Amino acid sequence: MSRAHWFLPETPDVLGLLRGQVAVTIEGVDAFAAWAGGDTAAAEVVRDAEHRGDVAKRALLGALRAAFVTPLEPEDLFALSRGVDWILNYTRDLVSESEVMACAPDAVIAEMAGLLGEAVRHIDEALAHLGTDQDAATEAADEAIKAERRLERAYYNGMGALLGVQIRSERIARRELYRRCARIGEMVIDVAERVVYAVVKQS
């Protein structure tokens, strides 16, 4: 081994680590969709995924500290990781709030949960193209935003339907759950737009 090789800077696969965090997030949102569809046991899968997502985030941050060069600016990688982490955190919080309020998920939450899973998969696709096919990365990010817009429509439809719910406690509980789900959608927008911003900076 040459002396020069001893001093080569570390080049950890930070994008690979970020996609690993997204993969855990996909597991979590899939479990969330299963829970929203009536599988109560999936709540624990959501919580486990949230914990593993935190581990994946810490691994990425550690790699960022060690990396001499990165395919994206560290600020962008950090923001993307943080946004993905919040998606899973808010998903876990929604499940916990539903349990505390004894308000089971309904068809509206199930629809939003399915759209959330679709959006996160588009984010993963966008990350897969970063640095190699910027147009494809942007298109995938745009598809994530479109899925979130459909989530918004489901949210507004659900909120409108709540006007017909006669039991006040149920109406309030469902409104809070719908709002929390919409907040998860807002995080999807933040992550997708950060991908687009990263592409713009590389252009």
C-alpha positions in Angstrom: 0.0 0.0 0.0 1.4 3.4 -1.0 1.9 6.2 1.5 -0.4 8.4 -0.6 -3.2 5.8 -0.2 -3.1 6.1 3.5 -4.3 9.7 3.3 -7.1 9.4 0.8 -10.2 11.1 2.2 -13.2 9.0 3.0 -16.0 8.9 0.4 -19.0 7.3 2.1 -22.1 6.6 0.0 -24.2 9.4 1.5 -26.9 9.2 -1.2 -27.1 5.4 -0.6 -27.5 6.1 3.1 -30.2 8.6 2.4 -32.0 6.2 0.2 -31.7 3.6 3.0 -33.4 6.0 5.3 -36.2 6.5 2.7 -36.5 2.7 2.4 -37.3 2.5 6.1 -39.7 5.4 5.7 -41.5 3.5 2.9 -41.8 0.5 5.2 -43.3 2.8 7.8 -45.8 4.5 5.5 -46.8 1.1 4.1 -47.5 -0.1 7.7 -49.4 3.2 8.2 -51.6 2.4 5.2 -52.2 -1.1 6.5 -53.1 0.3 9.9 -55.4 2.8 8.2 -57.1 -0.1 6.4 -57.9 -1.8 9.7 -54.8 -3.7 10.6 -54.3 -2.5 14.2 -51.2 -4.6 14.7 -49.5 -2.5 12.0 -49.3 0.4 14.5 -46.2 -1.3 16.1 -44.6 -1.7 12.7 -45.0 2.0 12.3 -43.3 2.7 15.6 -40.5 0.2 14.9 -39.9 1.9 11.5 -39.7 5.3 13.1 -37.0 4.0 15.5 -35.0 2.5 12.7 -35.5 5.7 10.7 -33.8 7.6 13.5 -30.9 5.1 13.4 -30.6 5.6 9.6 -30.6 9.3 10.0 -27.8 9.2 12.6 -25.8 7.0 10.2 -26.2 9.5 7.4 -25.2 12.5 9.7 -22.1 10.5 10.8 -21.1 9.9 7.2 -21.6 13.6 6.3 -19.1 14.5 9.1 -16.6 12.0 7.7 -17.0 12.7 4.0 -14.5 14.9 2.2 -16.7 15.4 -0.8 -20.4 14.7 -1.3 -22.6 14.4 -4.5 -24.9 17.1 -3.1 -24.1 19.9 -0.7 -24.2 18.8 2.9 -26.9 21.3 3.6 -29.2 19.7 1.1 -28.5 16.2 2.3 -29.2 17.2 5.9 -32.4 19.0 4.9 -33.6 15.9 2.8 -32.8 13.6 5.7 -34.5 15.8 8.2 -37.6 16.1 6.0 -37.8 12.3 5.5 -37.4 11.8 9.2 -40.3 14.2 10.0 -42.6 12.3 7.6 -42.1 9.1 9.6 -42.3 11.0 13.0 -45.6 12.6 12.1 -47.0 9.3 10.8 -46.1 7.7 14.2 -47.7 10.6 16.0 -50.9 10.3 14.0 -51.2 6.6 15.0 -50.6 7.4 18.6 -53.1 10.3 18.6 -55.7 8.1 17.1 -55.2 5.5 19.8 -55.3 8.1 22.6 -58.5 9.6 21.3 -60.0 6.1 20.7 -60.8 7.2 17.1 -60.1 4.5 14.6 -58.9 5.5 11.1 -61.6 5.8 8.5 -61.8 5.7 4.6 -60.5 9.2 4.4 -57.4 8.5 6.3 -56.9 5.2 4.4 -57.0 7.2 1.1 -54.5 9.7 2.4 -52.2 7.0 3.7 -52.2 5.3 0.3 -51.3 8.6 -1.4 -48.6 9.2 1.1 -47.0 5.9 0.2 -47.1 6.7 -3.4 -45.5 10.1 -2.8 -42.6 8.7 -0.8 -41.9 6.2 -3.5 -41.6 9.0 -6.0 -39.2 10.8 -3.7 -37.1 7.6 -3.6 -37.1 7.5 -7.4 -36.1 11.2 -7.5 -33.1 10.5 -5.2 -32.1 7.5 -7.3 -31.7 9.8 -10.3 -29.9 12.7 -8.5 -26.5 13.3 -10.0 -27.1 11.0 -13.0 -30.4 12.1 -14.6 -31.5 15.5 -13.3 -34.6 15.7 -15.6 -35.8 12.3 -14.3 -35.1 13.4 -10.7 -37.2 16.5 -11.2 -40.0 14.6 -12.9 -40.1 12.1 -10.0 -40.2 15.0 -7.5 -43.0 16.5 -9.4 -44.9 13.2 -9.3 -44.5 13.2 -5.5 -46.0 16.7 -5.4 -48.9 15.6 -7.6 -49.6 12.7 -5.2 -49.6 15.1 -2.3 -52.1 17.4 -4.1 -54.4 14.4 -4.4 -53.9 13.9 -0.7 -55.0 17.5 -0.2 -58.2 16.9 -2.1 -58.9 13.9 0.0 -58.4 16.0 3.1 -60.8 18.7 1.9 -63.4 16.2 0.9 -63.1 14.5 4.3 -63.3 17.8 6.2 -66.5 18.7 4.2 -68.0 15.3 5.1 -67.4 16.0 8.8 -70.1 18.6 8.7 -72.6 15.7 8.6 -71.1 13.9 11.7 -73.6 14.5 14.5 -71.4 13.3 17.4 -69.3 16.3 18.4 -66.4 14.3 20.0 -66.0 12.2 16.9 -66.1 15.2 14.6 -63.4 16.9 16.6 -61.2 13.8 16.8 -61.4 13.1 13.1 -60.7 16.7 12.2 -57.5 16.5 14.2 -56.4 13.3 12.5 -57.2 14.7 9.1 -55.2 17.8 9.9 -52.2 15.7 11.1 -52.3 13.7 7.9 -52.4 16.9 5.8 -49.3 18.0 7.8 -47.5 14.9 6.7 -48.3 15.8 3.1 -46.8 19.2 3.7 -43.5 17.5 4.6 -43.7 15.6 1.4 -43.8 18.9 -0.5 -40.8 20.2 1.4 -38.7 17.1 0.6 -39.8 17.0 -3.1 -39.0 20.7 -3.5 -35.7 20.3 -1.8 -34.8 17.7 -4.4 -35.7 20.2 -7.2 -33.6 22.9 -5.5 -30.7 20.5 -5.3 -31.0 19.8 -9.0 -31.2 23.5 -9.8 -27.9 24.1 -7.8 -26.2 21.4 -9.8 -27.3 22.8 -13.2 
